[in-house]
Amino acid sequence: MPDNIPLEKIDDYRWRIPKSYKPGMRVPGLIYASEKLLESIYKDKALEQVANVAFLPGIVRHSLAMPDIHWGYGFPIGGVAATDIDEGGVISPGGVGFDINCGVRLVKTNLEYDEVKDKIEDLINRLFSDVPAGVGAEGNIKVGTKEEKQILLKGARWAVENGFGTEDDLECTEENGAIPGADPEMVSERAFKRGRAQSGTLGSGNHFLEVQVIDQLYDREACATLGLNLGQVMVMIHSGSRGFGYQICEDYARKMVEGLAKYKINVPDRQLACAPVNSSEGKAYLGAMRCAANYAWANRQCLMHLTRQAFEKVFGLSWQKLGMFLIYDVAHNIAKIERHNVDGVKKNLCVHRKGATRAFGPGDLAIPERYRKIGQPVIIPGDMGRNSYLLVGTQRAMQETFGSCCHGAGRLMSRTASAKSTSADILLKELRSKGIIVKASGRKTVVEEAPSAYKDVNAVVDVVANAGIGKRVCRMRPLGVVKG
């Protein structure tokens, strides 16, 4: 291992960057990883970013990194940091990312694999036809400025009120599908313009719609609570706030740089530009970011509605009879104001989760009542050639990571490197030989998202499970994938 970042081994799944590594670090770094995963983590500058995040004013306990960590803008992707609002704690757009509330929802069905295996190609073709996907994709859900503001305030509830789902869906969505405090007045006209035609669209890159089958159960009690069985067909939807959220991050990352001198904040990377949560700049960003988060929840709600309709067409039954009910929807890129125990004292914290999932433990009132006994569902997608997981949050996560867990496999190589490593024809043929049908809006996306471009999600989940910050419920394998 390189000796420029002196990692201290705590145990087999936890590693510390000491405060002494860089003058100005306010807290140590804490990385969740195995020795094997550290080999790939060391290949980029992500650990340096963990140390840089530790400079943020008001940061408490640790600058955290999940095992899917890789280099990002300011914060590493897979980074978690909480700042104490009452002690001048800051909020940083780099700690949320460009795709605000990029997230995942998991939908169950009552279909078994044997009922679907001969129809999977028809199903994927129908989903590809009916769900707009790709760079700049526009959907059939067109809204004007006044209606768009309602989406920003109401989130997924706007979609339900307009016929794109049910109240039950809202109960099973983080924040009930709309985080309070969204302020459309803090959103630029450019962002409004970019978001106007993209409701109900999948997006590009690592966004996907995947039909899966449960191939392993780990926690029978949790599976019984969730209504899950071996061989059951599931659907996973991964998308975010599209160009709308990207523009908000771009707008505020630039504005926050001006605030560094104003508030006498010293950070080693301008991409960590930030402002106190209670400052005018901090409040403005929070109001705009929440708009983007709500936009993303509405988007995934609309995507689920389109997915349900596609299943109805292929199987000739209503989505209710097909048992297409939402397990949960989680955000992966967001900052939340939460109360957590810090050194025995309840504190108001701004928790940044960038490429990380909220993972609240059993009994927490933020979890839907139906799940409080088992903990919050945590959805961990892998890549299109391997597995995905459903976990639940734990009390240990509440104690160590502000109720946070990993969010996926994590990239192993850049999109450019991945595109050079294989051809679309070879990759699609390999996936088909495994029984995985892939439809994408462009061949470039297929090679950029090759399984070899990602860490093995099984190794990532092993770390969080063995570290005790997530508890495995079941594993799914892909049957068919729609990529943007």
N, C-alpha and C positions, 0 to 999 in steps of 0.2 A: 504493500500500500504506500502511496506517496506520503512523505513525512511532513509536507507543508501544512496539513490540517491534522493536528494531533488528536485523533479520536481516542477517547477512553472507553473501554468496554465495561458496561455495567452488568450485562448478562448476555445470553445468546441472542437476544432480540432488541437490545437497547444500547445505544452508543452516545457518548457525550462529547460535545465540543466545549472545552472549558472557556470561561469568560476571559481567561488570560491570553487566549489565542489572538485577540485583536483589542487593543486599547479602545474603549468606547462601548464594548459589548455590555449591556445592562444585565443580561441573564445568560446562562449557558444555552447551547443548542442541544436538543435531544432528538436523536434519529432512531426510528424503529426500522430495523433491517436485520437480515441474517448476514453472515460473512459472505455467502455466495452473492447476495444482492448488492452488497457493498462494492463488489468488483465492478459492476456496471454503473453504480451511483458515482463512483470516482471518475468516470470517463467524461463528465461534463462539470460545469461550475456550480452545480446545485448546492453542494455543501458550503461553498463560499457564500452563497445567497442565504443559507440558514444562519450563518454568522452575521451577515449584514442586517438581517431582519432583527437580530438581537439589539441593534442600536435604537430601535423605535422608542420614543418617549412613552413612558407608562406601561411598557410591556411587562407582563408578570410571568413568573415561574420559569418558562422556557420558550425559546423559539423552536417549534416542533416540526418534524418532517416524517411523513408516512413512508412506507416501503416502496410506494410507486413514485417517489420523488424523482423529478428531472428538472432541468434548467427552464426557467420561465422569465417573465417580465417582472423585474424587481424581486418579488417573492419566487421561490421555486414552486413549480406545480407539485402539489402534495404537501404544501406548507400550511401550518396553522399557527396563529399568534393571537393572543388576547391582550388588550391594553385596558388599564384601569381608568375609566372615564373621569372619576372624581379626583384623580391625581394627574390630570393633563394628558391622559391617554389619547393617542391619535388614531385616525382612520386613513388608510392608504389605498388608492385605486389599484396599485400594484398587488395588494393583498387580496384582491377580489378577481382581477383579471379582465380581459376584454369581453369574453362571452359570459356576461353576468347571468347568474343562475342557469348556466349550463347544468343540466341535471337529467335524472333518469326516472322513469316510472315503469313499474312492473305490473302486468295485467295477467291474471290467471284465466284459464278456460276450463270447461269440464270435458274437453276433448282428450282422448288418449292418443298416443303415438300411432297405434295401428289404424285409427280413423283418419289420420292426417297424412301419413307417409306417401300415399299414392296421389295426394292432391297438393303436395307442397309446392311443386313448380307452378301450378295454376294459382295458388294462393300468393306466392311471391310476385308473380306477374301482375296479379290484380292489385296488390299493395303498391307495387312500383307505378302502376298506371294511375291509381287513385290518390296517392299521397305525394304532393309536390316536393321535390328534393333537388338539391344541388346549389351551386353558387348563384346567388341572385334569384333563386326560385321564388315565384309569386303564387299565392294560393287563390282560391275562389272566395275566401272570406275577405271582402273588401270593406274598408271603413273610412269615414271622413275624420277630420281632426277632432270634432266633438266626441264621436264614438271612440276614437283611439284613446282619448283621455279617460274615458270610462274603463277601458281595458287596463290602463295603467293604475287606476285606483282600485278596481275590483278583481283583477287577475282572473283566475280560473272561474270565479263566480260569474263574471261577465259571460264566459262561454256557456256555463250551465243555464243562465237566464235566457240565453239566445238559442237554446235547444241542443247544445253540444255536450250533453252529459247530465248527471244527476247529482242531487245533494250528497249522496253516498260517496261520490267521487271526491267531493270537497273535504269530507271528514278524513279521507285517507291520503290527503296531500299535506305536506309540510306547510305550516302556517295557514292551514285550510285554503291554500291556494292564493293567498293575498296577504302580504306583510303590511301592517299599518304604517302610516307616515309617509307614503308615497306623495311626491309633490311635482305634478306636471309642469308647474311654473319654472322648475329648475332644469327642464329639458330643452335642449337647443332645437331650433327649427330643422336643422340638418338631421338630427336623430329622429324627429317626428316623421320626416320625409322617408327615411330609410325603413322605418317600421311599418308604414301605412299598409303595404301590400304583402307583408310576410307572415301574417297570422296563419297558423295551420300549415307551416312549411318546415321541412326537415333540416335544411341546411346541408353543409358539405363537411369535408374533413372526417373527423372521427365520429360524426353524428350518424345514427343508424336507426333502423327499425328491424328487429330481429325476432323470428319465431324460434322458440327453443323447446326442449323437452327436459324435464327433471330426470337426472340420471343417478343422483345419490342423495340420500337423506341423512342428516346428522343429528337433528334434535326433533324427536318424534312429538314431544309436547308442543313445541312451537309450530311444527307442521300441522298438527291437529287444530290448533288455534287459527291458523291461516287457511286451512282447508286445502292442504297440498299433499300430493301423493306421487310415488314413483311412476314415471311414464306419462305424467300430466303435461299437456302442452301449455306453454306460457308465451307471452309477448313482452319484449323489452323495447322501450322507446327512449332514445337519447337525443335531446336537442336543447336549445337554449333561447336566448333573446335575439339571436340573429344580428343583423346590421344595426338594429336599434341599440342594443347593449354595447356593441363595439364602439359606436359613436359616443356614447356617454362616457365610457372609459377614456377614449381619446381626448374628449373635451376636458375632463377633470384632471387627468394625469398632467396635462399641460398647465392648467390653472394652479394645481397644487405646487408646482415647482416654484412659483412666485411666493408661495407661503412659507417656504423653508427659511428665507431670510427674515420675513416678517415675524415668525414665531421662534427665531433663533434655534432652529432644529438642524442638527448635524447628522447626516446619514452618508455612508460611503458610496452610495449609488443613487443618482438622481431619479432612477426608476422607482425608488422607494419614497418619492415625494408624498407628503402627508400634511395633515393639519389636525389640531385638537378636535376631537369629536364634537365638543361644545362650541367650537368657533363657527363663524358665519360660513366659512369655506367647508368645514366638516359637515355642518347641517345641510348645506346645499347639495353636497355629493351624496349624503345619505338619502335625501329626498329623491334625487334622480336615480340612484342605484336601485332603490326600492321600486321605482316605476319599471325599470328594466326587469327586476325579479318578477314582478307581477305579470309583465308582458310574457315572460318565459313560461310561467305557470299556465297562463291562458293558451299559449301556443301548444304546450304538451297536452292540454285538455282537448284542444281541437284536433290534434294529431291522433289522440286515442279515439275520438269520435269517428274520424275517417277510417281508422283501423277496424273499428267495430263494424262499420258499414261494409268494408271489403270482405270481412269474414262472413257477414250475412249473405253477400252475393255468392260466395263460393260454396257455402254449406246449406243455404236455403232455409236458415233458421234465424230468429231474432237474436241479437247479441245477449239478451237476457237468458234465452234458452240455451245459448252456447256457454253460459256461465262466465261471461267476460267482465269480471269485476276487478276493480283496482285493488292491488295489494297495498302499494304506497308509491309516493312520488317524493324524491329527495333532491335538494339543491347541492351542487358541487362547487360553485363559485359565488360566494356571498359573504357579506359582513353582517353580523347580527348583534343586537344589544341583548345580552343575557346576564342572569345572576348566577355566579358560581362561587364556590367556597375556595378562598385563597388563604392558606395558613390559618384556618379555623374561623375566618370572617367572610360573610357573604358580601360580594363585591359586584358593582355594576360594570360589566366588561363589554368591550367591543371585540367580538370574536371573529377574526378573519379566517375563513376556510377557503383556500384556493386549491382546487383539485383535491378536496377532502369532503367527507360526508358527515353531517351531524349524526351522532350515534348515542342518543340519550338512553340511559339504563331503565330497568323496570321501575314502575311507580311514578315516573315523572309526569306532571300534569300537562306538559306540552305534547304528550303522545296521545293519540286517540284512545278512548277508554277501552276499546276492544283489544288493544295491544299492550296495555299497561302491565299486565302480568308477565309478559315475555320480554319487553323492551322494544324500542323503536326499530322497525324494519330498516335495514341498511342494504342498499342494492349496489353490487360491485360488478360492473360489466368487464369482460375480458376482451379478447380479440375475436375476429370472425372465424377463426379456425380452432379455438380452444373453448374454455368454459367461462361461465359467469356464475356469480354466487349471490345468494340471499343470506344476510347475517342479521343479527339483532344487536343493539347497543348493550353496554354493560355498566355496572357501577364502577368498575375500575377505569373505564373510559371517562366517567364523570370526574373521578379523582385525579387522573393524570393528564388528559388531553382536552379538557373542557367539553367532554362528550363528543369527541371527534374520532373518525376512522379514515381509512384509505378510500379512494374513489374509483379505482380501476387497476389495470395492469401497469400503466405508465410506459411512456415511450422509451425504447432502447436505442433507436436511431432516428435521425431526422427524416422528414418526408423525402427530401432530395436523395439521401443515401438509400432509402428504401426503394425508391423508384428505379435506382440504378442496379439494385440487387436481383431483380427478377422481372419477368414479363407478365403482362396481364393474362395472356393466353395460358401460360404454364400454371400460374397461380389459380386461375378459375378452374382449370382441369384438375389440379390437386385437390381443391376444395370439393369439387363435385365427386371425386373418388371417395371422399369421406362422407358423402351424403349431404353436403352443404351447398345449397343453391344461392348464388349471389347475383343481384341485379344492381347496377350502379349507373348514375347519370354520366359518368365519364371513366374511361379506362385508367386515367391518371390517378383517380381516387383509389381504385382497386389496388394498385401497386404501392401507393403511399401508405395504405392501411393494411399491408400484408401482415400476417401473424408474426413474422420474423422481426417486424419493426417494434414489437412490444415485448416487455418482460412477460414471463410466464405468470399469469394471474394466480395460478395454484400456489406458487412460491410466495407471492405477495400476501395472499389470504392466510397462508400458514403462519406468517409473521404476526399479523394482527390477532389471529386466533390464539397462538401460543403466548403472545404478550398479554392477552386477556382484555384487549380493548374492542373486540368484536367476537361474537359467538356464531359459529356456522349453523345455518338452518338447513339449507339444501344447495345442490349444485345443478346447473343447467348446461346442456350442450346445444350449439346452434344447429338448426335444420335449414333455415333460409334467412338471408340478410338483404335488406334494401339499404344502399349507401347513397348519400348525396353526391 
